[in-house]
Amino acid sequence: FDKLQKDRSGFIYAGKPGPGYETYGPSANIQIVDKFMDLGNIKFALEEFRRKLRPELQDKIMIALKVDGETNTGLVSDIKQELREQNLLKLIYITTPGNALETY
């Protein structure tokens, strides 16, 4: 990312909490920036993120979505539906480097 892209990018992580975050439970959670939340709060978090941007960037937001490999696809679909409802259609998927042939 260049500086402009970083300024207008929001990050969403969906998955099981990692080491040090066990207090959030063993099941998949949603984290936007540095806050854990349930699906019902995504809309408000995204609206807050948008409001904090400079006016010329508010319609040019890119969302980077990182999902743990064990996360239910239904949760990912729900997140994507929330993004569509907010008209946040520029989506970047963050993956872990590896060899796809070794995972099967």
C-alpha positions as CSV (number, residue, x, y, z in Angstrom):
1,F,0.0,0.0,0.0
2,D,1.1,3.5,-0.6
3,K,0.4,6.3,2.0
4,L,-2.9,7.3,0.3
5,Q,-4.2,3.7,0.4
6,K,-3.3,3.2,4.0
7,D,-5.1,6.4,4.9
8,R,-8.4,5.0,3.5
9,S,-8.0,1.3,4.4
10,G,-9.9,-0.4,7.2
11,F,-9.0,-3.8,8.5
12,I,-11.3,-6.5,9.6
13,Y,-10.1,-9.8,11.1
14,A,-12.4,-12.7,11.6
15,G,-11.3,-15.7,13.5
16,K,-10.4,-17.4,16.7
17,P,-8.6,-15.1,19.1
18,G,-4.9,-15.6,19.1
19,P,-2.5,-15.9,22.0
20,G,-3.0,-13.2,24.6
21,Y,-6.7,-12.8,23.7
22,E,-8.1,-16.0,25.2
23,T,-10.5,-13.9,27.3
24,Y,-12.6,-13.3,24.2
25,G,-13.4,-17.0,24.0
26,P,-12.5,-19.9,21.9
27,S,-14.8,-19.3,19.0
28,A,-14.5,-16.9,16.0
29,N,-14.8,-13.2,16.7
30,I,-14.7,-10.1,14.6
31,Q,-12.1,-7.4,15.2
32,I,-12.1,-4.0,13.5
33,V,-9.0,-2.0,14.0
34,D,-8.4,-2.7,17.7
35,K,-11.9,-3.5,18.9
36,F,-13.6,-6.9,19.2
37,M,-17.3,-6.9,18.3
38,D,-20.3,-8.9,17.3
39,L,-21.8,-8.8,13.8
40,G,-24.5,-6.3,14.9
41,N,-21.9,-3.7,15.7
42,I,-20.0,-3.8,12.4
43,K,-22.2,-1.2,10.8
44,F,-21.5,1.3,13.5
45,A,-17.8,0.6,13.5
46,L,-17.6,1.1,9.7
47,E,-19.6,4.4,10.0
48,E,-17.3,5.6,12.6
49,F,-14.3,4.7,10.5
50,R,-15.8,6.6,7.5
51,R,-16.5,9.7,9.6
52,K,-12.9,9.9,10.8
53,L,-11.6,10.1,7.2
54,R,-11.0,13.3,5.3
55,P,-14.1,14.1,3.2
56,E,-12.4,13.4,-0.1
57,L,-11.6,9.8,1.0
58,Q,-14.9,8.8,2.6
59,D,-16.2,7.4,-0.7
60,K,-12.9,5.6,-1.5
61,I,-12.5,3.3,1.4
62,M,-10.9,-0.1,0.9
63,I,-11.5,-2.9,3.4
64,A,-8.8,-5.5,4.0
65,L,-10.4,-8.7,5.3
66,K,-8.2,-11.3,7.0
67,V,-10.0,-14.5,8.0
68,D,-8.6,-17.4,10.0
69,G,-8.6,-20.7,8.1
70,E,-10.9,-22.3,10.6
71,T,-13.6,-19.6,10.5
72,N,-17.1,-20.5,9.4
73,T,-17.9,-19.3,5.9
74,G,-21.3,-18.1,7.1
75,L,-19.5,-15.5,9.3
76,V,-17.5,-14.3,6.3
77,S,-20.7,-14.0,4.2
78,D,-22.4,-12.0,7.0
79,I,-19.4,-9.6,7.1
80,K,-19.5,-9.2,3.3
81,Q,-23.3,-8.5,3.4
82,E,-22.7,-5.7,6.0
83,L,-20.0,-4.3,3.7
84,R,-22.4,-4.3,0.7
85,E,-25.1,-2.6,2.8
86,Q,-22.6,0.2,3.6
87,N,-21.6,0.4,0.0
88,L,-18.0,-0.6,0.8
89,L,-17.3,-2.7,-2.2
90,K,-13.5,-2.4,-2.5
91,L,-12.4,-5.5,-0.7
92,I,-8.9,-6.9,-0.3
93,Y,-8.4,-10.4,1.0
94,I,-5.2,-10.9,3.1
95,T,-3.9,-14.4,3.0
96,T,-1.1,-16.3,4.6
97,P,1.8,-17.2,2.4
98,G,2.1,-20.9,1.7
99,N,1.9,-23.7,-0.8
100,A,-1.8,-24.5,-1.7
101,L,-0.8,-27.9,-2.8
102,E,0.5,-28.8,0.7
103,T,-2.8,-27.9,2.3
104,Y,-4.8,-30.6,0.6
